[in-house]
Amino acid sequence: MAPNLLDLACSACDRSYDRASWRWRCDCGAPLEFAASPWDGDAGTEFGDDPPASWGDSTAGLWSFERFLPTSPRVSLGEGRTPLVDAPAWNAAFKLEYVSPTGSFKDRGATTTLSVAAELGVDRVVEDSSGNAGAAIATYAARAGIDADIYVPASVKPGKRRAIERAGANVVPIEGDRGAVTDACVDAVESGDAWYASHAWNPAFFAGTATFAYEVCAQRGWTAPDAVVLPIGHGTLFLGAYRGFRALRAVGWIDSVPRLLGAQAAGYAPIVAERHGRDAAAGENEVADGIRIREPVRKQQILDAIDATDGDAIALPEPAVTRALDALHRRGFYTEPTCAIAPAALETYRDRGVLAPDADVVVPLTGSGLKS
């Protein structure tokens, strides 16, 4: 019998868990994945040889790709279908994720995560976040009628805290760095009965962010770009994109997976340190607060995705991100500061010869300036 789409399997050992024993991580401590990929024939989903001429009902948003997702759209606000626009000043295309319902790409993961929670009958979720994921989870939990506790740094930007509070979630401010916030949230999960809607741990979140790749290719007539330049904190969008492009190649709808080129904040760049040494990761960047993650949960998966796509990761100092943010605003892209790190990285990759001047590149603009 085919496994249920909500059954889980460990990413590091041979343990598995059925939907009735859903948990946030394996007993061995590693992240869990869905046991059956939705595009795997064993999951009972069939795909044609060619992609659809149209990617579904215009009102369905990212759920146009429901066949690739582990659940139905139980909790949705019309997310997805974000514009893909030319950006001549960067010789690239920008995907405007910041026009999502709560102003960031995290809505992609929130809709799938809360849809899974609703399917499982969850009545309370918890999440830890520097702001955007918390706002997304809080908003979609409100849509679902599910209670939410959101753990945030005490220094979280006021606009992001207000968005969480106005959705009716309980905000739990934690003193200390981003790691301290996660530790406090995990302690609460392990000592209570709440469901961990984590954008770093929960596989449903990555199923949602994979739709970024589906949309990029659909908007380009089912061709993949040469490269995608993305921010890396916990790697939520980076790994989602990797999985999405791989899925499309697996079903034969694109010919190749693009190079995935990451951007991290200097001083908070563990992927860069692993690949290029500590000196390459050193520096300061307080402006890109949304990706200041020292220990990503899925670090090895991020490194593997970089290797598999002939990709790379670089660390950007604060002045480069500030310049990129000013350039974005002057050209009509009103984004938050963290969002500017990917366009800044694109320029650096070209300066270093990693990308040819005429390479076909897509860059997501991940968060709205209205949250700044």
N, C-alpha and C positions, 0 to 999 in steps of 0.2 A: 504494500500500500504506500502511496506517495506520502511524504511528510507534510504536515500542516505548514502553511507559509509562516506561521508565527512560532514554530519550533526553533530552538536555538542550538548552536554548536560552538564549542570553544575554538578560539583562533590559535591556541597554542598546544592543547592536549586533545585527548579523544573523548572528553566528556560531552554529553548532549543533554538537553532539557526540553521537555514538551511544553506546550503553551500553558498548561495548568501549573507548571512549576517555574514560570517566568522569573528571572532574576536579573540583576543589573551587571553582574560579572560572574565569571566562572569561579568555582571553588578553588581553583589554582591561582586565582588573582588576575587572569588575563581577560581582555575584552571578549565578548560574545558576538557572534554573527548569526544571521538567519541560516538555518540548516539547509534550506533549499532556495537557490536563487530563482526569482520569478521568471527568468528567461531560460531556466534549465528545464528540459523536457520532462524530467522527473517531477517537476512541480505542477504538471498538468496544464501548462500554458504553452500554446503554440504560436509561432510567428511565421508570417509569410516570408518569401524570399526577398520581397521588396518592401521598403517602408511605405506607409500610407501616403497617398497624394496630399491628403489634408490631415493635420494632426488633431482632429477631433473638433467637437463642439466648442465654439469660441467662449462659451461660458464655463467651460470645464477647467480652465487654467492648467496648472501642471498635472492635474488629474486626467488630462488627455492621455497621459502615459500610464494609466492605471494598470495596464497589463504588466508593467515592469515593477509594480509596487506591491508590498506584502499585505495590504488591506484596502478596503474601499474608502471613499472620501466621507467619513462620518463627521469630520470636523474640518470645515473649510471656510475661508473668507475670500475665495476667488484668487488666491495667490498664484504666482507663476506668469508665464507669457510676458516677462519683462522685455522692454525694447532692446534690440541690438542695433546700435547706431554707429555710423562712421565717426571717427575722431581723427581728422586729417593732421592736426598738430602732432599727433603721436604716431601717425601712419599705422593705425590699428582700428579695431572695432571695440567699442565699450558696450558691455551688457549692463543695463541700468537696474541692478538689483535693489537699489535704494528706493524704487517706486513701489515696493512690496507693501502689503497692508500695514505692517508695523515699522516700515522704513529700513528693513535690512533683509539680506538673503536668508537669515535664520528662520524666516517664515516657511521656507521650503521644508526644513526639518521639523518645525513645530506642527505643521498640518499632518504629516505622517505620524509623528510621535503621539500626538493627542488622539488621532484616529485609532491607532493601536491601543492606546490606553482605554478609549471608549469601548472598543471591541472586547477588551479583557474585563470590562466592568470596574475599572479603577475609579475610586472616588476622591483621591487626593494625590497630587504629584508634588515633587520637590525638584529644584534645579539650582545650580550655582552658576553665576554669570558675572561678567564685568558690565553687563547692561543689555546688549542687543538680544542675546538668547533668552535672558530673563523676561524681557518685554514680550518677546514672541511667545514663549511658553505661557506666561500669564494671560496674554490676550486669547490664545487658542484654548486655554483651560476655561476661561470665562465663556467662550463660545460653546464649549462642551458642557458647561455646568459642573465642572470639576474644580474642587478647591486646589489652591496652589500656594506653596511656600517658596520664595525665591531668596536665596542667599547671595548677597552682593558685598563688594568691598565697601567699607564705611565711606570711602572717598568717591563712590560712584557719581557720575555726572547727574546733577539734579533733574535734567530732562528725562533721563533714562529711569531714574527712580520714580518720578511722577507717572511715567507710562505704566510701570508695573503696579503702582498703587491704585491708579484709576481703573485698572482692569479688575480690581477687587482682590488681588493677591496679597498675601502677607509678606512684607519685606523684612528680611533678617540681615541687618548690617553687621559685618565682621571686621574687626580691626586687623591690620596686617596685610600681607601681600596676597596675590591671587591664589597661591597655594594654600594659605590659611583659610580662605573662603571655601575651597573645595574640601579641605579636611573637616571643617565644621559641618558642611552639608552631608558628607559621607557618614559622619558620626550620627547625625540625625536620622539618616536612612537606616542605618544598621540598628539603631535603638528603637525605631518606631515601625509603623506599618505603611508608610508612604511609598509611592512608586517613583523611582528615580528617572526623571525625564531628561537625562543628561545629554547635552549636545556632544560630549566627548566619549561617553560610554555606550549610549543607547543605539543599537543598530538601526532602529526605525528612523533616527535622525539622518543617518547617512543615506538611507534609501530615499529620503526627501531631497537632500542636497545633490544626489545623482541626477535629478531632473534638470539641473543646470546644463549638463552636457547634452541631454536629449533635446532641450530647446535650442541650444546653440546650433546643433547639426540640422534640426528641422528648419530653423530660420535661414540657414545657408544652403537650402536645397539638398540636404543629406550629404554634405561634405564636411569633414573635420578641418579645422585650421592647422597650420604648421605647429603652432604653440599657443599655450594659454599661460598667462602670468597671473599668479594668485597669491594672496596673503596666506601666511601659515602661523596660526597660534596653536590650537589643538588639531588643526588640519581638517576641520569640519567640511569646508568647501573643497579643499584640495583633494582629500580622499573621496569625497562624493563625486567630484568631477572625474577622477580616475576610474571609479567604478562605473560611472555612467558611460564614458567613452568605451570602456572595455565591453560593457553590455551590448552597445550598438555594434561593435565589431563582431562580437560573438554571434549575433543574429544576422550578420551579413549586411547591415544597413550602412556602414561606413567601412572604408578599406584599411584605415590605420588609426591608431591612438596618437593624439598630438603630444608633443613634448610638454611636460608640466614643469614650469619654472616658478619657484617659490620666493617669497619675500618675507623676511623676518625683521623684527625691530632689533637694532644693535643693542647689545646687553641682555637681550632675551631671545637668543638665537641658538637653541640646542641642536637644531638640524644642521645649521651652518657649521657649528663647532664639531659635530660628528664627521662632516664631510671634508672640512677645510682647516680645522684646528681652531683653538680658542682665540687666537689673534684675529682671525677673520670674523669672529662673532662678537668681538669686543666693541665697546663704545657706549653711547647713551642715546636713548630714544624714548622719552616720556610721552611724546605726542601721540604715538600709535598705541594708545592704552588698550585697545581691544584685542591685541595679540601678544601681550606681554606674558607669555606662558613659558616657564622654565622647564617643566617636565610634562610634555604632551603624553597623554595616555597611550596613543597609538603611534609612538615615535618610530618604531621599527617598520610599521606599515607605510608611514610617510617616506622613510628612506627607501623602502622597496619600490614604491611607486615612482620615485625619482629615478632610481636605477633602471626600472623597466621601460621608462619613456625617454631615456637619454636626457633627463632633466637636470635640474640643479637647484640650489638655494643660496641666496645671498642675504647679508644683513645690511640694513639701511640706517644711517644715522639720522638724527632729528632734522638737521637743516635740509637734507634732500627731500624729506617727506613734506616739510613746510613749504618748500618751493613748489613741489608738485601739487600741493593743495591749493596754493594761490593760482597756479596755472589752470587747474580744473575749474575753480570758481570764476576766473576771468572768461572762460569759454562756455559758461552756462551749466556746468556740472556741479550742483550744490551738494557736496558730499561731506561726511564727517572726516576728521583728520586721519583715523586709521585707514580709511578707504584709499588715501592717496599713496600708500606705500607700494601698491602694485604698479601704478603708472610710473612712480619713481624707479622701481626696479626694472621696468621695461627699458627705460633710458640707459640704465647701467648695463643691462645685458647687451644692448646694442653697442655701447661704447667699448665693451670688452670683447666684442666680436662673437659672443655666444649666439646672438641672433643676427642674421643678415639684415641690411637696411630694408630689403623688400620682403622680408618674411611676413607671412599671413598670420596675424596675431589677434587673439581676443583677450580682453582684460575685463573682469567683473568690477563694477563699482559697487561696493558691498553695503554701504550704510549712508543714511541721509544726514545732511548737514543740519537739518531741523532738530537733531538730537544733541548737537554740540553745545 
